[in-house]
Amino acid sequence: MIQTGNDNINTKIYWDHIYTTPAKNLLYWTDSRRYSKAVEYVKDGDKFIDLGCGVGIPGRMVEHSKKNCEVWGVDISEEIIENNKENNPGTTYHQGYVGNIDFLPKNYFDVVFCGEVIEHLDDPTAAFKDAYRILKKGGKFVVTTPEEDHIVSPEHYWYFTRDDVKKFFKDEGFKKLEFVDLDDLEYLMVIFGIGIK
């Protein structure tokens, strides 16, 4: 785990600005195999939450493919949460910062997804602690993050290896840890890990 030193960029003010720029509209058309792969771990009827949901693509994919799921999203940006509420009223959205989401119910969710978020956090272990608290016993925590510096961004506060992510899962008590190799070039750039509570 290597700290990049970008410690002042990942704030609510920053992300509110990002999600109110014209470029945010491009994010709605973003898709990736890692999101599709994450949705494969959701069963019809599951309670699913996306921590750091941004524009809410994984949640929308769950809603469209698993009709009986309860879908939630949490993001630091109040702007994107309000936008998501307006454009996707079937999902429960809350503004909050990963590591400070005590308002979410304990032992409630079947699947927690956290895609491309932990590299932005001051304390990446916060996502694992939050997920463990809100997951039901036997629930799945699906995490994706860039591998080392294979995706460079000034927003990234950390670079991780698989060993780092494995340690986060184990230290928090997750079992049956699995890493999935994604298709195409994503397998070279993205760590995709799953742990069971």
MARDREN-752967 format. One record per residue (C-alpha): x negated, y negated, z. Coordinates in pm, 1 decimal, m for minus. Layout:
<sites>
((X; Y; Z))
...
</sites>
This chain:
<sites>
((0.0; 0.0; 0.0))
((m155.3; m326.3; m113.3))
((m21.0; m666.7; m14.4))
((m27.6; m917.5; m300.8))
((6.1; m1231.3; m89.8))
((326.1; m1367.1; m248.9))
((490.9; m1417.6; 88.1))
((701.4; m1729.2; 25.3))
((881.5; m1643.8; m296.3))
((1144.9; m1388.5; m191.2))
((1386.1; m1619.5; m15.3))
((1759.6; m1675.4; m42.2))
((1693.7; m2015.4; m205.4))
((1465.5; m1856.1; m466.5))
((1709.4; m1577.9; m558.1))
((2009.3; m1814.5; m560.7))
((1815.1; m2021.2; m815.3))
((1723.9; m1716.4; m1025.2))
((2085.5; m1603.9; m1042.2))
((2214.6; m1949.0; m1143.4))
((1977.3; m1998.7; m1437.5))
((2098.8; m1927.5; m1793.5))
((1863.3; m1628.4; m1809.8))
((2074.8; m1449.2; m1548.1))
((2323.5; m1360.8; m1820.1))
((2061.8; m1136.8; m1978.5))
((2049.3; m932.4; m1659.5))
((2403.9; m811.9; m1718.6))
((2288.2; m617.3; m2020.1))
((1995.2; m454.2; m1844.4))
((2014.0; m78.3; m1813.0))
((1755.8; 183.2; m1735.4))
((1725.6; 554.0; m1702.1))
((1646.2; 513.4; m1332.4))
((1993.3; 370.1; m1270.1))
((2154.1; 652.4; m1468.4))
((1943.8; 904.7; m1276.1))
((2043.7; 748.5; m941.9))
((2411.9; 774.7; m1032.9))
((2364.9; 1150.3; m1090.7))
((2316.7; 1186.8; m713.0))
((2661.0; 1038.8; m644.3))
((2955.6; 1277.8; m623.2))
((3312.9; 1175.6; m695.0))
((3461.3; 1050.7; m368.3))
((3128.8; 942.0; m218.3))
((3074.4; 613.8; m37.8))
((2793.9; 440.3; m228.7))
((2601.9; 123.2; m145.5))
((2337.4; m64.2; m342.0))
((2096.2; m254.1; m112.9))
((1960.4; m551.1; m306.5))
((2230.0; m507.7; m570.3))
((2152.6; m814.0; m782.3))
((2403.5; m818.9; m1069.1))
((2541.6; m483.7; m953.4))
((2465.7; m253.5; m1246.3))
((2430.4; 76.3; m1049.4))
((2754.8; 7.5; m861.4))
((2938.0; m61.0; m1187.7))
((2799.3; 262.5; m1330.4))
((2929.6; 452.7; m1027.0))
((3273.1; 288.2; m1058.2))
((3299.8; 378.1; m1426.4))
((3178.5; 737.6; m1398.4))
((3308.0; 842.7; m1053.3))
((3660.6; 707.4; m1021.9))
((3721.4; 796.2; m654.9))
((3408.6; 643.0; m502.8))
((3397.5; 355.9; m258.3))
((3132.4; 115.3; m387.3))
((2952.4; m156.1; m190.4))
((2673.2; m400.3; m270.7))
((2449.9; m623.3; m57.1))
((2213.9; m893.0; m182.4))
((2018.7; m1185.4; m39.0))
((2165.4; m1422.7; m299.4))
((2498.5; m1576.9; m208.7))
((2528.6; m1694.1; m571.4))
((2515.6; m1342.9; m716.7))
((2743.0; m1201.4; m446.1))
((3010.3; m1461.9; m527.8))
((2964.3; m1394.0; m900.0))
((2994.6; m1017.2; m843.4))
((3309.7; m1061.0; m632.0))
((3468.0; m1262.8; m909.9))
((3368.9; m1028.0; m1193.2))
((3394.9; m692.9; m1017.0))
((3669.9; m709.2; m753.1))
((3677.9; m329.9; m705.1))
((3346.3; m337.2; m516.6))
((3292.6; m459.0; m160.6))
((3012.5; m718.0; m164.8))
((2828.1; m882.0; 124.6))
((2551.9; m1139.0; 134.5))
((2268.7; m1021.1; 353.8))
((1897.8; m955.8; 372.3))
((1768.9; m598.3; 381.8))
((1636.5; m559.3; 733.6))
((1917.5; m771.0; 874.8))
((2235.6; m587.6; 775.9))
((2366.3; m479.5; 1114.8))
((2715.2; m575.2; 995.2))
((2726.3; m258.1; 781.8))
((2892.1; 45.9; 942.5))
((2668.9; 310.9; 1098.9))
((2677.2; 671.1; 962.9))
((2917.2; 566.9; 685.7))
((2762.6; 609.1; 340.0))
((2695.6; 923.9; 137.8))
((2444.1; 758.6; m96.7))
((2232.0; 448.2; m41.9))
((2048.8; 314.3; m346.3))
((1768.0; 60.5; m321.1))
((1625.4; m12.0; m666.2))
((1327.4; m239.8; m715.3))
((1372.1; m405.4; m376.0))
((1111.8; m278.2; m128.2))
((825.4; m444.6; m315.9))
((993.4; m781.9; m242.5))
((1038.0; m735.6; 133.6))
((814.6; m875.6; 406.2))
((857.5; m538.2; 577.5))
((932.8; m260.7; 326.5))
((1008.5; m14.3; 606.1))
((1320.9; m222.6; 684.4))
((1503.5; m68.7; 387.3))
((1431.6; 283.7; 513.5))
((1545.1; 195.2; 867.6))
((1865.8; 33.7; 736.4))
((1939.5; 325.9; 506.0))
((1888.6; 582.3; 782.0))
((2123.8; 391.8; 1012.7))
((2408.1; 355.4; 760.4))
((2385.3; 702.0; 600.5))
((2595.1; 996.7; 713.8))
((2408.3; 1309.9; 819.1))
((2314.8; 1482.9; 495.0))
((2340.7; 1155.3; 301.6))
((2089.7; 1061.0; 30.8))
((1862.8; 757.9; 15.1))
((1748.0; 688.7; m341.4))
((1459.7; 442.6; m379.1))
((1290.3; 310.9; m690.3))
((989.3; 80.1; m691.2))
((706.6; 1.5; m931.6))
((411.2; 237.1; m897.8))
((99.8; 47.1; m791.9))
((55.4; m255.7; m1020.2))
((214.2; m97.1; m1328.0))
((482.0; m367.7; m1331.7))
((327.0; m701.4; m1241.2))
((544.1; m984.8; m1113.2))
((478.5; m1287.5; m894.0))
((788.0; m1177.2; m696.1))
((620.8; m853.2; m583.5))
((481.3; m874.4; m233.5))
((351.3; m515.0; m229.7))
((213.1; m246.3; m459.7))
((292.7; 112.9; m356.8))
((175.4; 463.4; m433.5))
((389.3; 775.7; m398.6))
((203.1; 851.3; m76.4))
((316.1; 515.2; 65.0))
((679.9; 582.5; m20.8))
((654.1; 937.9; 113.5))
((524.0; 799.2; 444.9))
((813.8; 549.7; 466.8))
((1066.4; 831.9; 424.6))
((892.5; 1063.9; 672.9))
((831.0; 796.0; 936.2))
((1200.7; 714.7; 942.2))
((1306.0; 1081.1; 973.8))
((1425.4; 1162.4; 621.7))
((1402.0; 1526.4; 515.2))
((1382.8; 1716.0; 187.2))
((1188.0; 1440.1; 18.6))
((1180.0; 1466.2; m358.9))
((1014.7; 1259.5; m630.5))
((1168.0; 1260.8; m977.3))
((971.8; 1194.3; m1295.2))
((1176.5; 966.6; m1516.6))
((1191.0; 983.2; m1894.8))
((998.3; 781.0; m2150.3))
((756.6; 523.9; m2010.0))
((945.9; 478.3; m1684.2))
((772.3; 783.7; m1539.5))
((440.4; 599.0; m1573.3))
((565.4; 280.7; m1410.4))
((831.9; 363.4; m1151.8))
((839.3; 572.5; m834.9))
((1179.3; 741.0; m795.6))
((1217.9; 901.7; m452.8))
((1505.4; 1066.4; m267.3))
((1526.9; 1154.1; 98.8))
((1805.9; 1328.5; 293.5))
((1914.3; 1214.3; 640.2))
</sites>
